[in-house]
């Protein structure tokens, strides 16, 4: 039962993120929408879309969904918490499955937009004209910034409570600068839902491999001097003191710790 509430919250939260966030994509970029005519600059519309998408995620973190499950609403976030030692693997696996299912469910309401949604392929994240290499590099960089920013906020006592406020500004910047390369996913679930419902599979591997690699890069950067002392103690983006199940604040042995120790050992091993 305690697992079920967490997983249901992640499913609902991810569905809301995709349904609402991708609706902004439809309204801001569909050729038949009035917004492209009112705001001619595609760059400005990208920044606006990113801001609204990030605001949606931040509000979900503040909501009862965030209170219950922590509002990861992104497999990358859950996997990062697992690697950081704040989430057990069974909970992480359940979160990822719930997020992927929630993204699919959240895509179906986009059908209500009719031809507007179809004209932008159900808000799918698609590769830009520079191709998959540029798209992959963009996803790696964007997700590294997301991972780094998230855990800097969570690991700093004075910044922690403002974590939901990170996402509107961060995504306004990321979508503005990186969307022409890959569509700015940073979230495999967000890309999977529209790809499945809209039947647009081209480049989906970039939206999975790129964020995974970017997460790894972000976690690696957190081991740099000055950042390695940052440590979060609960796998939530807000409502940090609410964890009746104890499943989101249980310290576990981490893969990251093992890799770090092995690296340190190899450096001090006699030649």
Protein Blocks (a to p, Z undefined) as FASTA:
>chain_A
ZZmmmmmmmmmmmmmmmmmmmmmmmmmmgmkbmklmmmmblklmmmmmmmmmmmmmmmmm
mmmklmmnopnopaklmmmmmmnopacfklmmmmmmmmmmmmmmmmmmmmmnmmmmmmno
nopacddfkojmlmmmmmmmmmmmmmmmmmmmmmpmklmmmmmmmmmmmmmmmmmmmmmm
nopnopaklmmmmmmmnopaghklmmmmmmmmmmmmmmmmmmpghjlmpccfbdcfbhkl
gcfkopmmcccddfklmmmmmmmmmmmpcZZ
